[in-house]
Amino acid sequence: MPDFSVQSFVGWLHFVSLVVAGGVMPVCLILSGFEETNEDVRGISAVIWKKLAVWGMRSAFACGLALLVINWINRSEPFSQPILLSLLVMAGLLVWLCEAAPKALGTGKRGTALMAMALFLVVSFVITNRTAFARSVPDPDPAPASVVPTHQEVPTVAPLED
């Protein structure tokens, strides 16, 4: 039987939740454009956003916090990453924007939903290019270079005579 770890399962759940939430955001924005001309689809984008985007972001945020706790329990020092605190702030802001977007979409305003989608793209860009934004602290006392001889004489052994 395969060996499953809780960390990999929660990480997979986090990824799937983000994909669902991030995938439904542009669909809802496109649907909100159709709501202006068609009366029979009015309010559908707010309902879809509320059911899929909000719950996807909530579960992704909860899974992300669970991953943070799992990493902390496993002593992998998740707080040693300098970008983590800014990502936590952006994730909280993203959840807040996702919670506020259905009301705005219901009244025909797309600004909050558009800001949520733009922040989602920014956060995913920062996560994907994590090394581009990491601060590297120079080593205050570099280790001295060791002197390695470039040529070593290898002793030769004379062949045995019979």
Backbone hydrogen bonds in HBPLUS format (Angstrom, degrees):
<---DONOR---> <-ACCEPTOR-->    atom                        ^
c    i                          cat <-CA-CA->   ^        H-A-AA   ^      H-
h    n   atom  resd res      DA  || num        DHA   H-A  angle D-A-AA Bond
n    s   type  num  typ     dist DA aas  dist angle  dist       angle   num
A0009-PHE N   A0005-SER O   3.20 MM   4  6.45 157.3  2.25 146.3 152.7     1
A0010-VAL N   A0006-VAL O   2.90 MM   4  6.07 166.9  1.91 156.5 159.8     2
A0011-GLY N   A0007-GLN O   2.93 MM   4  6.00 151.8  2.01 141.5 150.0     3
A0012-TRP N   A0008-SER O   2.94 MM   4  6.09 149.5  2.04 139.6 147.3     4
A0013-LEU N   A0009-PHE O   2.94 MM   4  6.20 157.9  1.99 147.9 154.0     5
A0014-HIS N   A0010-VAL O   2.87 MM   4  6.05 151.5  1.95 144.7 152.6     6
A0015-PHE N   A0011-GLY O   3.00 MM   4  6.23 156.2  2.06 143.7 149.6     7
A0016-VAL N   A0012-TRP O   2.94 MM   4  6.20 165.8  1.96 155.0 158.2     8
A0017-SER N   A0013-LEU O   2.95 MM   4  6.06 159.9  1.99 146.0 151.8     9
A0018-LEU N   A0014-HIS O   3.05 MM   4  6.25 155.5  2.11 145.2 151.7    10
A0019-VAL N   A0015-PHE O   2.94 MM   4  6.19 153.6  2.01 149.5 157.2    11
A0020-VAL N   A0016-VAL O   2.97 MM   4  6.20 161.4  2.01 151.5 155.9    12
A0021-ALA N   A0017-SER O   2.99 MM   4  6.15 170.8  2.00 149.6 152.5    13
A0022-GLY N   A0018-LEU O   2.78 MM   4  5.75 163.0  1.81 146.6 152.5    14
A0023-GLY N   A0019-VAL O   2.86 MM   4  5.73 141.1  2.01 137.1 147.1    15
A0024-VAL N   A0020-VAL O   3.12 MM   4  6.22 144.4  2.25 145.8 153.2    16
A0028-CYS N   A0024-VAL O   2.96 MM   4  6.14 159.4  2.00 153.5 158.0    17
A0029-LEU N   A0025-MET O   3.08 MM   4  6.37 153.8  2.15 148.9 156.5    18
A0030-ILE N   A0026-PRO O   2.92 MM   4  6.13 153.1  1.99 146.8 153.5    19
A0031-LEU N   A0027-VAL O   2.89 MM   4  6.15 160.4  1.93 149.8 155.7    20
A0032-SER N   A0028-CYS O   2.88 MM   4  6.06 145.5  2.00 141.6 150.9    21
A0033-GLY N   A0030-ILE O   3.08 MM   3  5.26 134.8  2.29  99.4 111.8    22
A0034-PHE N   A0031-LEU O   3.06 MM   3  5.11 123.4  2.39  95.9 110.1    23
A0035-GLU N   A0031-LEU O   3.08 MM   4  6.37 131.6  2.32 142.5 155.8    24
A0037-THR N   A0034-PHE O   3.24 MM   3  5.70 137.9  2.43 107.1 116.6    25
A0038-ASN N   A0034-PHE O   3.09 MM   4  6.21 161.7  2.13 158.4 164.1    26
A0042-ARG N   A0039-GLU O   3.33 MM   3  5.34 167.5  2.34 108.0 109.7    27
A0044-ILE N   A0041-VAL O   3.19 MM   3  5.61 167.1  2.20 132.3 133.1    28
A0047-VAL N   A0043-GLY O   3.21 MM   4  6.47 154.5  2.28 146.0 152.8    29
A0048-ILE N   A0044-ILE O   2.95 MM   4  6.14 166.0  1.97 151.4 155.0    30
A0049-TRP N   A0045-SER O   2.87 MM   4  5.94 159.0  1.92 143.7 150.3    31
A0050-LYS N   A0046-ALA O   2.93 MM   4  6.01 158.3  1.98 140.8 147.0    32
A0051-LYS N   A0047-VAL O   2.96 MM   4  6.15 154.9  2.03 148.2 154.7    33
A0052-LEU N   A0048-ILE O   2.87 MM   4  5.86 168.6  1.88 155.3 158.5    34
A0053-ALA N   A0049-TRP O   2.99 MM   4  4.85 116.2  2.41 113.9 131.3    35
A0054-VAL N   A0049-TRP O   2.99 MM   5  6.32 159.6  2.03 169.8 171.4    36
A0056-GLY N   A0052-LEU O   2.85 MM   4  5.69 143.7  1.98 136.1 147.0    37
A0057-MET N   A0053-ALA O   2.91 MM   4  6.05 157.4  1.96 145.3 150.9    38
A0058-ARG N   A0054-VAL O   2.88 MM   4  6.10 158.3  1.93 150.0 156.7    39
A0059-SER N   A0055-TRP O   3.01 MM   4  6.06 166.3  2.03 142.1 145.9    40
A0060-ALA N   A0056-GLY O   2.89 MM   4  6.00 151.6  1.98 141.3 150.1    41
A0061-PHE N   A0057-MET O   2.85 MM   4  5.95 157.7  1.90 147.4 153.1    42
A0062-ALA N   A0058-ARG O   2.93 MM   4  6.17 159.2  1.98 148.4 154.4    43
A0063-CYS N   A0059-SER O   2.85 MM   4  5.98 156.6  1.90 144.6 151.3    44
A0064-GLY N   A0060-ALA O   2.84 MM   4  5.98 149.2  1.94 141.5 150.5    45
A0065-LEU N   A0061-PHE O   2.96 MM   4  6.22 155.9  2.02 146.6 152.5    46
A0066-ALA N   A0062-ALA O   2.92 MM   4  6.14 151.1  2.00 142.1 150.8    47
A0067-LEU N   A0063-CYS O   2.82 MM   4  6.08 151.1  1.90 145.1 152.9    48
A0068-LEU N   A0064-GLY O   2.98 MM   4  6.22 150.3  2.06 142.0 150.2    49
A0069-VAL N   A0065-LEU O   2.98 MM   4  6.28 156.0  2.03 147.7 153.3    50
A0070-ILE N   A0066-ALA O   2.86 MM   4  6.08 159.7  1.90 149.4 155.5    51
A0071-ASN N   A0067-LEU O   2.89 MM   4  6.05 161.9  1.92 148.6 153.3    52
A0072-TRP N   A0068-LEU O   2.96 MM   4  6.14 145.8  2.08 139.2 149.3    53
A0073-ILE N   A0069-VAL O   2.81 MM   4  6.08 154.4  1.88 151.1 157.8    54
A0074-ASN N   A0070-ILE O   2.93 MM   4  6.12 152.4  2.01 146.3 154.0    55
A0076-SER N   A0071-ASN O   3.03 MM   5  5.50 177.1  2.03 164.0 163.0    56
A0075-ARG N   A0072-TRP O   3.20 MM   3  5.03 156.0  2.26  99.1 104.8    57
A0080-SER N   A0077-GLU O   3.28 MM   3  5.67 166.5  2.30 112.6 115.3    58
A0084-LEU N   A0081-GLN O   3.30 MM   3  5.64 160.6  2.34 111.4 116.9    59
A0087-LEU N   A0083-ILE O   3.07 MM   4  6.29 150.9  2.16 149.4 158.2    60
A0088-LEU N   A0084-LEU O   2.89 MM   4  6.16 149.2  1.99 149.6 158.2    61
A0089-VAL N   A0085-LEU O   3.10 MM   4  6.36 153.9  2.17 144.5 150.7    62
A0090-MET N   A0086-SER O   2.99 MM   4  6.22 160.7  2.03 144.2 149.6    63
A0091-ALA N   A0087-LEU O   2.82 MM   4  5.96 151.6  1.90 144.9 152.9    64
A0092-GLY N   A0088-LEU O   2.98 MM   4  6.16 156.0  2.04 143.6 149.7    65
A0093-LEU N   A0089-VAL O   2.97 MM   4  6.21 157.7  2.02 148.6 154.8    66
A0094-LEU N   A0090-MET O   2.87 MM   4  6.03 147.1  1.98 140.9 150.4    67
A0095-VAL N   A0091-ALA O   2.97 MM   4  6.23 155.9  2.03 148.4 153.7    68
A0096-TRP N   A0092-GLY O   3.03 MM   4  6.24 158.3  2.08 145.4 151.5    69
A0097-LEU N   A0093-LEU O   2.90 MM   4  6.14 156.6  1.96 147.8 153.8    70
A0098-CYS N   A0094-LEU O   2.94 MM   4  6.12 154.2  2.01 144.9 152.3    71
A0099-GLU N   A0095-VAL O   2.95 MM   4  6.18 144.3  2.08 143.6 153.2    72
A0100-ALA N   A0096-TRP O   3.09 MM   4  6.35 142.9  2.23 141.9 151.5    73
A0101-ALA N   A0097-LEU O   3.01 MM   4  6.05 131.3  2.25 143.7 155.4    74
A0105-LEU N   A0101-ALA O   2.82 MM   4  6.02 161.3  1.86 161.2 167.0    75
A0106-GLY N   A0102-PRO O   2.88 MM   4  5.97 145.8  2.00 140.6 149.7    76
A0107-THR N   A0103-LYS O   3.26 MM   4  6.56 136.9  2.45 139.5 149.1    77
A0107-THR N   A0104-ALA O   3.23 MM   3  5.31 133.0  2.46  96.8 108.5    78
A0109-LYS N   A0104-ALA O   2.83 MM   5  5.06 150.2  1.92 158.2 148.7    79
A0108-GLY N   A0105-LEU O   3.14 MM   3  4.96 154.5  2.21  97.1 104.8    80
A0114-LEU N   A0110-ARG O   2.91 MM   4  5.98 154.0  1.98 150.9 158.7    81
A0115-MET N   A0111-GLY O   2.88 MM   4  6.10 153.5  1.95 146.9 154.3    82
A0116-ALA N   A0112-THR O   2.91 MM   4  6.13 151.8  1.99 145.2 153.1    83
A0117-MET N   A0113-ALA O   2.99 MM   4  6.23 157.6  2.04 144.9 150.6    84
A0118-ALA N   A0114-LEU O   2.91 MM   4  6.11 157.3  1.96 145.6 152.3    85
A0119-LEU N   A0115-MET O   2.87 MM   4  6.02 157.2  1.93 146.6 152.7    86
A0120-PHE N   A0116-ALA O   2.91 MM   4  6.08 149.9  2.00 143.1 151.8    87
A0121-LEU N   A0117-MET O   2.98 MM   4  6.27 153.1  2.05 145.7 152.3    88
A0122-VAL N   A0118-ALA O   2.96 MM   4  6.25 152.4  2.04 145.0 152.8    89
A0123-VAL N   A0119-LEU O   2.89 MM   4  6.07 167.0  1.90 152.6 155.6    90
A0124-SER N   A0120-PHE O   2.96 MM   4  6.11 161.5  2.00 146.7 152.3    91
A0125-PHE N   A0121-LEU O   2.92 MM   4  6.03 145.9  2.04 139.7 149.1    92
A0126-VAL N   A0122-VAL O   2.91 MM   4  6.18 158.4  1.96 151.6 157.1    93
A0127-ILE N   A0123-VAL O   2.95 MM   4  6.16 159.0  2.00 149.9 155.6    94
A0128-THR N   A0124-SER O   2.95 MM   4  6.01 159.3  2.00 141.2 147.2    95
A0129-ASN N   A0125-PHE O   2.96 MM   4  6.06 158.2  2.00 148.1 153.7    96
A0132-ALA N   A0129-ASN O   3.07 MM   3  5.54 142.7  2.22 110.9 121.3    97
A0133-PHE N   A0130-ARG O   3.32 MM   3  5.73 145.6  2.45 106.6 114.7    98
